[in-house]
Amino acid sequence: MDLSAFFIFLIACLAINLVPGPDVIYIVTNTMKGKAKAGLKAAAGLGVGYVFHTIAACLGLSAIILSSAVLFSIIKFLGAAYLCYLGIKCLLSFYQKKSNVSLQLTQERQGNIFIQGIVVSVLNPKVALFFLSFLPQFIDPHSENPTWVLLIYGLTFSTMATLCNLAYAIAGSWAFSQAKTTHYTRILEGVSGVMLIGLAGKIALDNK
């Protein structure tokens, strides 16, 4: 495994996971309804869903690598384009002084929060699309065992995402009740946007 690529991967993971998205809104909403314990259960459920997407992405991408290096390269460039699109969306939110954070406290959720978190994550097509777009950017299809490399990267991302979600669950209602929350989330979105576009550009200009 290329350690320099892994280091870049860790930085990209951190930047992406710090930006509040639908998963964070789901966690904080549950936290505000049922205290930190409910938010932690929601974060744990989402984490299990991330692992599911990791395994699915590894199996699918590994099959593609084995069948066609050209097809894998096409998927890699399409993924880079998608990451660029996400980055542009983040930068637009930053420059327009908007934030994607919007808690929907009127929506009641009943039942097992942990199980709900798994279902929310597993059935979210955007999560699957993100995994299929993000992971290939750091994989060399000519490595000895790309499947294991994919798995390591995927589980690393899932772990970091879950840790960030747990932090949001602990911060919970306090963080999102502050007047400057929108300001801080805009900054995070701006940083993430630059990271995503930079990553997409690196892939586009990489001659490997």
C-alpha positions as CSV (number, residue, x, y, z in Angstrom):
1,M,0.0,0.0,0.0
2,D,1.2,3.5,-0.9
3,L,1.6,5.3,2.4
4,S,1.6,8.8,0.8
5,A,-1.7,8.0,-0.9
6,F,-3.1,6.6,2.4
7,F,-2.2,9.9,4.1
8,I,-4.0,11.9,1.5
9,F,-6.9,9.6,1.9
10,L,-7.0,10.2,5.6
11,I,-7.0,14.0,5.1
12,A,-9.8,13.7,2.5
13,C,-11.8,11.4,4.8
14,L,-11.5,13.9,7.7
15,A,-12.5,16.9,5.5
16,I,-15.5,15.1,4.1
17,N,-16.8,13.6,7.3
18,L,-16.6,16.9,9.3
19,V,-19.2,18.5,7.0
20,P,-22.7,18.0,8.4
21,G,-24.9,16.2,5.9
22,P,-28.1,14.2,6.0
23,D,-26.6,11.5,8.3
24,V,-25.5,14.2,10.8
25,I,-28.9,15.8,10.7
26,Y,-30.5,12.4,11.4
27,I,-28.1,11.9,14.4
28,V,-28.6,15.3,15.9
29,T,-32.4,15.1,15.4
30,N,-32.5,11.9,17.4
31,T,-30.1,13.4,20.0
32,M,-32.5,16.4,20.5
33,K,-35.4,14.0,20.9
34,G,-33.8,11.3,23.1
35,K,-30.6,12.8,24.5
36,A,-27.1,11.7,23.6
37,K,-27.9,8.0,24.0
38,A,-30.3,8.1,21.1
39,G,-27.8,10.0,18.9
40,L,-25.1,7.4,19.7
41,K,-27.4,4.6,18.7
42,A,-28.2,6.4,15.4
43,A,-24.5,6.9,14.7
44,A,-23.7,3.3,15.5
45,G,-26.5,2.1,13.1
46,L,-25.2,4.3,10.3
47,G,-21.7,2.9,10.9
48,V,-23.0,-0.6,10.3
49,G,-24.5,0.6,7.1
50,Y,-21.2,2.1,6.0
51,V,-19.5,-1.3,6.5
52,F,-22.3,-2.9,4.3
53,H,-21.5,-0.3,1.5
54,T,-17.8,-0.9,1.9
55,I,-18.2,-4.7,1.4
56,A,-20.5,-4.1,-1.6
57,A,-18.2,-1.6,-3.2
58,C,-15.2,-3.9,-2.7
59,L,-16.9,-6.9,-4.3
60,G,-18.2,-4.8,-7.2
61,L,-15.0,-2.9,-7.9
62,S,-12.8,-6.0,-7.5
63,A,-14.9,-7.8,-10.1
64,I,-14.6,-4.8,-12.5
65,I,-10.8,-4.7,-11.9
66,L,-10.5,-8.4,-12.8
67,S,-12.7,-8.1,-15.8
68,S,-11.4,-4.9,-17.4
69,A,-8.7,-2.4,-16.4
70,V,-10.2,0.0,-19.0
71,L,-13.7,-0.1,-17.4
72,F,-12.2,0.5,-14.0
73,S,-10.4,3.6,-15.4
74,I,-13.7,4.8,-16.8
75,I,-15.4,4.4,-13.4
76,K,-12.5,6.1,-11.8
77,F,-12.8,9.2,-14.0
78,L,-16.6,9.2,-13.6
79,G,-16.1,9.0,-9.9
80,A,-13.7,11.9,-10.0
81,A,-16.3,14.0,-11.9
82,Y,-18.9,13.1,-9.2
83,L,-16.5,14.2,-6.5
84,C,-15.9,17.4,-8.4
85,Y,-19.6,18.0,-8.5
86,L,-19.9,17.5,-4.8
87,G,-17.0,19.9,-4.2
88,I,-18.7,22.6,-6.3
89,K,-21.9,22.1,-4.3
90,C,-20.0,22.7,-1.1
91,L,-18.3,25.8,-2.5
92,L,-21.6,27.2,-3.7
93,S,-23.0,26.8,-0.2
94,F,-20.0,28.5,1.2
95,Y,-20.1,31.5,-1.2
96,Q,-23.8,31.9,-1.1
97,K,-23.6,32.0,2.7
98,K,-26.0,29.0,3.0
99,S,-25.7,25.8,5.0
100,N,-27.1,22.3,4.4
101,V,-27.8,22.0,8.1
102,S,-31.6,22.0,8.7
103,L,-33.0,20.0,11.5
104,Q,-36.5,18.6,11.0
105,L,-37.7,18.2,14.6
106,T,-41.3,17.7,13.5
107,Q,-40.6,14.4,12.0
108,E,-41.3,11.7,14.5
109,R,-39.2,8.5,14.5
110,Q,-40.4,5.5,16.5
111,G,-38.9,2.1,17.1
112,N,-35.3,0.9,17.4
113,I,-33.1,3.8,16.5
114,F,-30.1,1.6,15.9
115,I,-32.0,-0.6,13.4
116,Q,-33.4,2.6,11.8
117,G,-29.8,3.9,11.4
118,I,-28.8,0.7,9.6
119,V,-31.8,0.9,7.2
120,V,-31.3,4.6,6.5
121,S,-27.7,4.0,5.6
122,V,-28.1,0.8,3.6
123,L,-31.0,2.1,1.6
124,N,-29.4,5.4,0.8
125,P,-28.3,5.3,-2.9
126,K,-26.2,8.4,-2.4
127,V,-24.0,6.5,0.1
128,A,-23.4,3.7,-2.4
129,L,-22.6,6.1,-5.2
130,F,-20.2,8.0,-2.9
131,F,-18.3,4.8,-2.0
132,L,-18.1,3.8,-5.6
133,S,-16.8,7.2,-6.5
134,F,-14.4,7.8,-3.6
135,L,-12.6,4.5,-3.1
136,P,-11.3,4.0,-6.6
137,Q,-9.4,7.3,-6.5
138,F,-6.8,5.7,-4.2
139,I,-6.6,2.3,-5.7
140,D,-3.9,1.0,-8.1
141,P,-5.7,-1.7,-10.2
142,H,-2.2,-3.3,-10.8
143,S,-1.4,-3.8,-7.2
144,E,-0.9,-7.4,-5.9
145,N,-4.3,-7.6,-4.1
146,P,-6.6,-4.6,-4.9
147,T,-9.5,-6.2,-3.1
148,W,-7.7,-6.1,0.3
149,V,-6.5,-2.5,-0.4
150,L,-10.1,-1.5,-1.2
151,L,-11.3,-3.2,2.0
152,I,-8.7,-1.4,4.1
153,Y,-9.6,2.0,2.6
154,G,-13.3,1.3,2.9
155,L,-13.1,0.2,6.5
156,T,-10.9,3.2,7.4
157,F,-13.4,5.6,5.9
158,S,-16.3,3.9,7.7
159,T,-14.4,4.1,11.0
160,M,-13.6,7.8,10.6
161,A,-17.2,8.5,9.5
162,T,-18.6,6.7,12.5
163,L,-16.2,8.5,14.9
164,C,-17.2,11.9,13.5
165,N,-20.9,10.9,13.7
166,L,-20.4,9.8,17.4
167,A,-18.7,13.2,18.1
168,Y,-21.8,15.0,16.5
169,A,-24.1,12.8,18.7
170,I,-22.2,13.8,21.8
171,A,-22.2,17.5,20.8
172,G,-25.8,17.1,19.7
173,S,-28.3,19.7,20.5
174,W,-25.7,22.0,22.1
175,A,-23.7,22.5,18.9
176,F,-26.7,23.1,16.7
177,S,-28.4,25.5,19.2
178,Q,-25.6,28.0,18.9
179,A,-25.9,31.1,16.8
180,K,-22.6,30.6,15.0
181,T,-23.4,27.0,13.9
182,T,-24.2,28.0,10.3
183,H,-21.0,30.0,10.1
184,Y,-18.8,27.1,11.2
185,T,-20.6,24.6,9.0
186,R,-20.1,26.9,6.0
187,I,-16.4,27.0,6.7
188,L,-16.3,23.2,6.8
189,E,-18.2,23.0,3.6
190,G,-15.8,25.3,1.9
191,V,-12.8,23.3,3.1
192,S,-14.4,20.1,2.0
193,G,-15.3,21.6,-1.4
194,V,-11.6,22.5,-2.1
195,M,-10.5,19.1,-1.0
196,L,-12.9,17.3,-3.3
197,I,-12.1,19.4,-6.3
198,G,-8.4,19.1,-5.6
199,L,-8.8,15.3,-5.4
200,A,-10.7,15.2,-8.6
201,G,-8.1,17.3,-10.3
202,K,-5.3,15.1,-9.1
203,I,-7.0,12.1,-10.6
204,A,-7.6,13.8,-13.9
205,L,-4.0,14.9,-14.2
206,D,-2.5,11.6,-12.9
207,N,-0.8,9.7,-15.7
208,K,-0.9,6.3,-14.0
